[in-house]
Amino acid sequence: MALSHINLAPILGLQVQGDLGPITMYTQYKAGRRSIVAFPKIWLSDPTTLKQLNHRNRVRNAATAWRALTPATRLSWKLAARKLSLRTNGYATWVTWHMLRDRDFIATIERQSGMTLL
């Protein structure tokens, strides 16, 4: 629940979002006006579940595997994403493939881009 509106910051041209020490802030647009809302940050006692830890480890493994690729292979992934005007980049496409292992997904990108990725 928001505790206060800070009306001076928009006048100064500030757009705020995120944590600033113990305060969480965001910019809201309401009725054609912009204001900054601030409220005390909520500290979770134990925010991570086993499912979250497993997911984070999967993303870390994908990032490690990306770094292990040759520069030419990484460039191919980047160029394929750019060539197809995907709403993502080569790294994110790689992470998606690495986590899902969906061969049809990559086969479609390879066929449409005319590039070999795997």
ROMAR-19523 format. One record per residue: chain; x, y, z of N, C-alpha, C in turn; residue in three letters. Coordinates in nm, 3 decimals, m for minus. Example, Ala and Ser with C-alpha at 12.3 -4.5 7.8 and 13.67 -1.06 7.14 Angstrom:
<rs>
  ch       nX       nY       nZ      caX      caY      caZ       cX       cY       cZ   aa
   A    1.319   m0.569    0.780    1.230   m0.450    0.780    1.320   m0.330    0.780  ALA
   A    1.285   m0.225    0.708    1.367   m0.106    0.714    1.290    0.003    0.787  SER
</rs>
This chain:
<rs>
  ch       nX       nY       nZ      caX      caY      caZ       cX       cY       cZ   aa
   A    0.084   m0.117    0.000    0.000    0.000    0.000    0.089    0.124    0.000  MET
   A    0.064    0.213   m0.092    0.144    0.334   m0.104    0.115    0.428    0.012  ALA
   A    0.222    0.484    0.067    0.205    0.573    0.181    0.205    0.720    0.142  LEU
   A    0.281    0.753    0.037    0.289    0.896    0.005    0.311    0.916   m0.144  SER
   A    0.274    1.033   m0.187    0.302    1.077   m0.323    0.405    1.188   m0.312  HIS
   A    0.510    1.178   m0.390    0.611    1.283   m0.391    0.588    1.363   m0.519  ILE
   A    0.536    1.483   m0.508    0.499    1.560   m0.625    0.610    1.649   m0.678  ASN
   A    0.716    1.669   m0.604    0.824    1.756   m0.648    0.914    1.687   m0.751  LEU
   A    0.933    1.558   m0.739    1.025    1.486   m0.828    0.988    1.498   m0.976  ALA
   A    0.859    1.485   m1.014    0.826    1.501   m1.156    0.860    1.640   m1.208  PRO
   A    0.850    1.740   m1.123    0.885    1.875   m1.165    1.033    1.881   m1.199  ILE
   A    1.113    1.809   m1.123    1.256    1.805   m1.148    1.293    1.713   m1.265  LEU
   A    1.195    1.643   m1.320    1.219    1.557   m1.435    1.266    1.417   m1.398  GLY
   A    1.247    1.377   m1.274    1.290    1.246   m1.231    1.184    1.141   m1.260  LEU
   A    1.228    1.027   m1.308    1.141    0.910   m1.320    1.205    0.803   m1.234  GLN
   A    1.133    0.758   m1.137    1.190    0.668   m1.038    1.118    0.534   m1.041  VAL
   A    1.195    0.429   m1.027    1.137    0.298   m1.003    1.244    0.212   m0.938  GLN
   A    1.203    0.136   m0.840    1.295    0.048   m0.771    1.318    0.089   m0.628  GLY
   A    1.422    0.030   m0.571    1.450    0.052   m0.429    1.554    0.160   m0.411  ASP
   A    1.531    0.242   m0.313    1.625    0.344   m0.271    1.640    0.329   m0.120  LEU
   A    1.739    0.247   m0.080    1.754    0.215    0.060    1.633    0.135    0.108  GLY
   A    1.570    0.177    0.217    1.455    0.103    0.269    1.322    0.144    0.205  PRO
   A    1.326    0.225    0.101    1.205    0.275    0.035    1.197    0.220   m0.107  ILE
   A    1.079    0.173   m0.147    1.053    0.132   m0.284    0.972    0.242   m0.349  THR
   A    1.011    0.281   m0.471    0.944    0.391   m0.540    0.908    0.350   m0.683  MET
   A    0.803    0.410   m0.733    0.768    0.395   m0.874    0.694    0.519   m0.921  TYR
   A    0.697    0.541   m1.052    0.627    0.654   m1.112    0.492    0.606   m1.161  THR
   A    0.388    0.678   m1.126    0.255    0.640   m1.174    0.197    0.755   m1.256  GLN
   A    0.117    0.717   m1.354    0.045    0.814   m1.436   m0.103    0.795   m1.407  TYR
   A   m0.165    0.900   m1.357   m0.305    0.889   m1.319   m0.374    1.020   m1.353  LYS
   A   m0.482    1.011   m1.426   m0.561    1.129   m1.464   m0.475    1.233   m1.535  ALA
   A   m0.384    1.187   m1.620   m0.300    1.277   m1.697   m0.187    1.341   m1.618  GLY
   A   m0.168    1.301   m1.494   m0.061    1.357   m1.411    0.036    1.247   m1.373  ARG
   A    0.160    1.287   m1.355    0.264    1.193   m1.316    0.303    1.222   m1.172  ARG
   A    0.311    1.117   m1.093    0.356    1.135   m0.955    0.442    1.014   m0.916  SER
   A    0.522    1.033   m0.815    0.607    0.925   m0.766    0.547    0.874   m0.636  ILE
   A    0.530    0.743   m0.630    0.473    0.679   m0.513    0.587    0.611   m0.438  VAL
   A    0.592    0.630   m0.307    0.696    0.569   m0.224    0.631    0.495   m0.108  ALA
   A    0.689    0.380   m0.076    0.641    0.303    0.037    0.756    0.221    0.094  PHE
   A    0.745    0.177    0.219    0.855    0.100    0.278    0.878   m0.031    0.204  PRO
   A    1.005   m0.062    0.184    1.041   m0.186    0.116    1.001   m0.304    0.203  LYS
   A    0.950   m0.408    0.138    0.910   m0.528    0.210    1.025   m0.628    0.202  ILE
   A    1.077   m0.665    0.315    1.188   m0.760    0.321    1.130   m0.898    0.348  TRP
   A    1.156   m0.991    0.258    1.107   m1.127    0.275    1.203   m1.205    0.365  LEU
   A    1.148   m1.287    0.451    1.234   m1.363    0.541    1.310   m1.473    0.467  SER
   A    1.245   m1.542    0.374    1.311   m1.646    0.294    1.246   m1.646    0.156  ASP
   A    1.293   m1.562    0.066    1.225   m1.546   m0.062    1.245   m1.661   m0.160  PRO
   A    1.347   m1.743   m0.140    1.377   m1.845   m0.240    1.318   m1.980   m0.202  THR
   A    1.251   m2.038   m0.298    1.201   m2.174   m0.282    1.294   m2.266   m0.358  THR
   A    1.279   m2.394   m0.339    1.361   m2.492   m0.411    1.339   m2.480   m0.561  LEU
   A    1.216   m2.455   m0.601    1.184   m2.439   m0.743    1.257   m2.317   m0.801  LYS
   A    1.259   m2.206   m0.726    1.331   m2.087   m0.773    1.481   m2.113   m0.782  GLN
   A    1.537   m2.181   m0.684    1.680   m2.212   m0.688    1.714   m2.300   m0.807  LEU
   A    1.631   m2.400   m0.833    1.655   m2.487   m0.949    1.649   m2.410   m1.080  ASN
   A    1.551   m2.321   m1.090    1.538   m2.240   m1.213    1.660   m2.149   m1.230  HIS
   A    1.703   m2.083   m1.123    1.820   m1.996   m1.131    1.944   m2.075   m1.170  ARG
   A    1.957   m2.197   m1.119    2.071   m2.280   m1.157    2.065   m2.320   m1.303  ASN
   A    1.945   m2.345   m1.355    1.931   m2.377   m1.497    1.973   m2.259   m1.584  ARG
   A    1.935   m2.138   m1.543    1.975   m2.018   m1.618    2.125   m1.999   m1.609  VAL
   A    2.184   m2.021   m1.492    2.330   m2.012   m1.477    2.400   m2.113   m1.567  ARG
   A    2.348   m2.235   m1.573    2.408   m2.337   m1.660    2.401   m2.296   m1.806  ASN
   A    2.290   m2.237   m1.846    2.276   m2.191   m1.984    2.376   m2.079   m2.013  ALA
   A    2.395   m1.988   m1.918    2.492   m1.879   m1.936    2.634   m1.934   m1.945  ALA
   A    2.666   m2.033   m1.864    2.798   m2.096   m1.870    2.819   m2.164   m2.005  THR
   A    2.716   m2.233   m2.052    2.726   m2.300   m2.182    2.741   m2.198   m2.295  ALA
   A    2.675   m2.082   m2.284    2.688   m1.976   m2.384    2.831   m1.926   m2.391  TRP
   A    2.891   m1.904   m2.275    3.029   m1.856   m2.271    3.126   m1.960   m2.325  ARG
   A    3.089   m2.088   m2.318    3.175   m2.195   m2.368    3.169   m2.208   m2.520  ALA
   A    3.068   m2.147   m2.583    3.059   m2.152   m2.729    3.172   m2.072   m2.792  LEU
   A    3.207   m2.108   m2.914    3.309   m2.030   m2.985    3.250   m1.895   m3.024  THR
   A    3.333   m1.794   m3.041    3.281   m1.663   m3.084    3.203   m1.671   m3.215  PRO
   A    3.244   m1.757   m3.306    3.173   m1.770   m3.434    3.033   m1.827   m3.412  ALA
   A    3.020   m1.923   m3.324    2.889   m1.983   m3.295    2.798   m1.882   m3.227  THR
   A    2.852   m1.807   m3.131    2.771   m1.703   m3.066    2.725   m1.599   m3.168  ARG
   A    2.814   m1.563   m3.260    2.778   m1.466   m3.363    2.666   m1.520   m3.451  LEU
   A    2.670   m1.649   m3.482    2.564   m1.710   m3.564    2.428   m1.698   m3.495  SER
   A    2.424   m1.723   m3.365    2.299   m1.710   m3.292    2.249   m1.566   m3.295  TRP
   A    2.340   m1.472   m3.275    2.302   m1.330   m3.277    2.252   m1.288   m3.414  LYS
   A    2.323   m1.331   m3.519    2.283   m1.293   m3.655    2.149   m1.355   m3.695  LEU
   A    2.126   m1.480   m3.654    1.999   m1.545   m3.686    1.883   m1.470   m3.621  ALA
   A    1.899   m1.431   m3.496    1.793   m1.356   m3.428    1.769   m1.221   m3.495  ALA
   A    1.878   m1.155   m3.535    1.865   m1.025   m3.601    1.805   m1.040   m3.740  ARG
   A    1.849   m1.143   m3.813    1.801   m1.164   m3.950    1.650   m1.190   m3.954  LYS
   A    1.601   m1.262   m3.854    1.458   m1.294   m3.850    1.375   m1.189   m3.777  LEU
   A    1.441   m1.082   m3.731    1.373   m0.976   m3.656    1.296   m1.034   m3.537  SER
   A    1.360   m1.127   m3.468    1.297   m1.184   m3.349    1.287   m1.077   m3.243  LEU
   A    1.190   m1.091   m3.155    1.173   m0.994   m3.048    1.265   m1.029   m2.931  ARG
   A    1.380   m1.083   m2.964    1.479   m1.124   m2.866    1.616   m1.117   m2.932  THR
   A    1.720   m1.144   m2.857    1.853   m1.145   m2.916    1.908   m1.287   m2.921  ASN
   A    2.027   m1.303   m2.972    2.086   m1.436   m2.987    2.108   m1.507   m2.855  GLY
   A    2.152   m1.432   m2.754    2.174   m1.493   m2.623    2.044   m1.547   m2.564  TYR
   A    1.938   m1.468   m2.569    1.810   m1.511   m2.513    1.754   m1.630   m2.590  ALA
   A    1.777   m1.633   m2.722    1.733   m1.746   m2.802    1.810   m1.871   m2.760  THR
   A    1.940   m1.855   m2.739    2.023   m1.967   m2.692    1.974   m2.019   m2.556  TRP
   A    1.947   m1.929   m2.463    1.902   m1.969   m2.329    1.769   m2.044   m2.340  VAL
   A    1.679   m1.994   m2.425    1.551   m2.062   m2.445    1.573   m2.203   m2.494  THR
   A    1.660   m2.217   m2.596    1.686   m2.351   m2.648    1.753   m2.438   m2.542  TRP
   A    1.851   m2.385   m2.473    1.926   m2.463   m2.375    1.836   m2.514   m2.263  HIS
   A    1.738   m2.434   m2.223    1.651   m2.473   m2.113    1.539   m2.566   m2.159  MET
   A    1.489   m2.547   m2.280    1.375   m2.627   m2.327    1.418   m2.748   m2.410  LEU
   A    1.533   m2.736   m2.476    1.584   m2.841   m2.567    1.479   m2.880   m2.671  ARG
   A    1.410   m2.779   m2.724    1.308   m2.800   m2.825    1.373   m2.791   m2.963  ASP
   A    1.402   m2.905   m3.021    1.472   m2.909   m3.149    1.389   m2.846   m3.261  ARG
   A    1.258   m2.861   m3.257    1.173   m2.802   m3.361    1.182   m2.650   m3.361  ASP
   A    1.193   m2.591   m3.244    1.208   m2.446   m3.230    1.332   m2.398   m3.305  PHE
   A    1.444   m2.464   m3.282    1.569   m2.425   m3.346    1.567   m2.462   m3.494  ILE
   A    1.506   m2.574   m3.529    1.498   m2.613   m3.670    1.424   m2.507   m3.751  ALA
   A    1.320   m2.449   m3.693    1.245   m2.343   m3.761    1.333   m2.220   m3.780  THR
   A    1.407   m2.181   m3.677    1.496   m2.065   m3.687    1.606   m2.092   m3.790  ILE
   A    1.661   m2.212   m3.790    1.766   m2.247   m3.887    1.712   m2.243   m4.029  GLU
   A    1.592   m2.299   m4.049    1.533   m2.304   m4.183    1.502   m2.163   m4.235  ARG
   A    1.442   m2.079   m4.149    1.403   m1.945   m4.193    1.522   m1.852   m4.211  GLN
   A    1.624   m1.871   m4.130    1.741   m1.782   m4.141    1.844   m1.833   m4.240  SER
   A    1.836   m1.963   m4.273    1.935   m2.021   m4.363    2.070   m2.041   m4.295  GLY
   A    2.071   m2.044   m4.162    2.194   m2.060   m4.086    2.189   m2.187   m4.003  MET
   A    2.305   m2.247   m3.979    2.313   m2.366   m3.894    2.355   m2.321   m3.754  THR
   A    2.272   m2.353   m3.658    2.298   m2.310   m3.520    2.347   m2.425   m3.431  LEU
   A    2.297   m2.544   m3.453    2.339   m2.658   m3.371    2.424   m2.755   m3.452  LEU
</rs>
